[in-house]
């Protein structure tokens, strides 16, 4: 009988210990926000406002290419620009990312699509960029900001680099001094980049951490095992 009670006590202690380990919970994953910018993010330019070329030149003064000048010209050629973000490789899982672009004279309010192409690390995101640009609705000579969701290319960001190419196209509406009409259609679409910001959100994988109640059960289980061993030793 004594031996049977000892076995029961040991079995109960093992059950307590197993229950405690089962109740050990994973600590919530922590999120981190990373931000990388190129160009003049503090230009003082207000989205949705019409600017003069002198406002734009002041904002671009001293910036690295392609944030240093206008690219393309409505009567002559289309805007084409490429830029690259370089940062440390990311080990944690990436949960979201977006690219914000401040641009002058993209003519989003003109008829049709103004985005001829948009690639991120070689992935075609033209549709997403076009939808974001068109949503601005900016007319000629207007500065605005649009954001492209990078959800479809999260894996390519882990290496610590993102290369972007944006191409615009015409026709675009350009104002004239004397109506009618009060604008003419130009064949091409020139524009000027002011800045671009890459935002990435990561999540640290959860770590198994026992809750306080689980720690009490673990302690109780260990004490039970110790008591069972003492009883077994005393019965010999």
N, C-alpha and C positions, 0 to 999 in steps of 0.2 A: 504494500500500500504506500509506504513512504517513497519507494522508488517511482511509483506511478504519479504521486503528487509532484515529485521533483521534475519529472518529464513534462507534466502539465504546466508547471511554473515556467520552465524553460521555453516551452512552446508559446506561452502567452507573451513572454518577453520578446521573442522573435517576432510575433505578430505586431506588438506595439512598435518595434523598431521598423518593420516593413511599412506600417501605416505612416510613420513619421517621414520616412524617405519618400513615400508616395505623395505626401502633402507638401514636400519641398517645392516652392514655386519659382518660376523664372522671373527675374527682375525685369521690369519693363524696358524695352529697347529705348535708348536715348537718341534724339535727333540732333544733327548738326547742320547748320546752314553755311555754305561756302559762297563767296562772291568774288568775281574777278572782272575788272573793268579795263577797257581801252578807250582812248579818246578823252574828251572833256566832259566829265559827268557833272561838273559844277559850273556849267557855262552861264547859268542864269537865264537861259532861253526858256520861254513858257510854251508848252505844247499847245497847238491849236492857234498860234498867233502868226500873222504875216510878218516876215522879216525883210530887211534890206540885205544886199550882198555884203555890206560893211559889218552888219551884225554877225553874219556867218563867218566872215574872214577873222573877226576878233575872237570868235569862239574856237576857231581852228588853228590859230596862231601857235606855233611851237609844238603841235601835236604830231605823233607818228603817222605815217601813211597807213591806211587810206583816210585818216581823219584830219588831214592837213589841207585839203582843198576840195573843190567840186570835181566830180567825175562825170564825163559826158556833157552834152549840151543839146537842148531840145531841137535846134535846127540842124545839128551836125551828127551827133552820135549818142548812143544809149549809155547810161550809167552801168559800170561793171566794177566791182570791188571785192577783194578777198582780204581776210584778216584771220589771225591765229591766236588763240589763248594758250598759254603754256603755264602749267601749274604742277604741283606734286601729284604723283600717282595716288589714286584713292583705293584703299583696301576695303573699307566698309561698303555694304550694299548701298547703291544709289536708288533712292525712292522717287525722286522727281528732279527735273531740271528745266530751265527756260532761258531764252535769249532775248534780251531787251535791246532795241535798236532805236536810237535817236537820229532822225534823218530830216533834211531840209529839201523841200521842193520835189517830193516823190510823186505829186500829182494824183493822189489816190482818188480824188473826186472826178477825175476824167473818165470818159466812157470806157467800159471794158476792163480787162485785167491789166495791171501795171507791172506785175512781177513776171519776168521772162524766165527766171530760174532761181532756185535757192537750194544750196546743198550744205549739209553739215557733216563733216568727215566723210564726204562722198555719198551720203544718203540724200535722196531727193525729197525735200520737204517743201516743194514749190506751192502745193495746195494750201498747206498750213500758213506759210508766209503771206500768200496772196489774200487769204481770208482775214488775217490780222491787219494787213496794210489797208485793205478796202474798208475795214471797220472804222478806220480813222476818218476817212472822208475828207482829208486835207486837200485844199485847192492849190493852185500855183503859188509858189513863194511862201508856203506855209511850213513851219517846223512842227513835227509831231513825233510821237513815240509809239512804237508797236512792239508786241511781245509774241514770240513764237515758242510754242510748247515743244520740248525736246524728248517727250516720253518715249518715242519710238527709237531713240538712239542712245539710251542711257548706258548701254554696255560699252560704247565707244569712248565714253568719258573717263573710264577707269584708268586709262594709260596716262592721264595728266595732260591731254592736249585736245583742242577742238579747233578745226579749221573750217571757216565759213566762206561761202561765195554767194553774193547777191547780184542779180542782173535785173535791170528794169527795162521796160519797153514802152513805146508810144502806140498810138498817137495820144498826145496830151493837149489839153486846152490851155493856151497861153493868152493872157489879157492883152488888149490893144487900147490905145489912148482914146480913139474916137469910134463910138458905135455908129450905126449898126454894122456887123454884130459887135459885141463887146469882147469877143475872144476869137482866136484863130486856132485851128488844129495844127500842131507841129508833129512831125514824123517821129521824133525820138524823145527820150525822157532822160534828161540830165538831173543829177541830184548831188547832195553833199552829206556825208556822214558826220555826225557830231560826236557820237559815242556809241559803245556797245557794252552791255554787262551780261555776263554769264552767271546764273544762279543755280546752285546745286544743293539738294538736300540729301543727306545720308542718314543711315540708321545703324547704330552699333548693335551687333547681334546680342540677344539676351543672354544673361548669365544665370545659371541655376543657383539661387540663394534660398536657404530654408527660411520659412516664416517663423516668428517667435513661438507660435503654438507647436510647430514641427520640431523646433529645438527642444521644447519641454518633453515631447513624446520620445525623441531620441534619447534624452537623458534618462527618462523612466525606463525605456527598453534596456539600456545598458546596465542600469541598476538591477533590473529584473534578471538579466543574464548573470550578473555577478552573484546575486542571491541564489540562483539556481545552482551555480557551480559550488557555492559553499554548502548547500544542502546535500548535493551529490557527494562532496568530499566527506561530510560528516556521517553519511550513511554507510561508508565503507568500513 
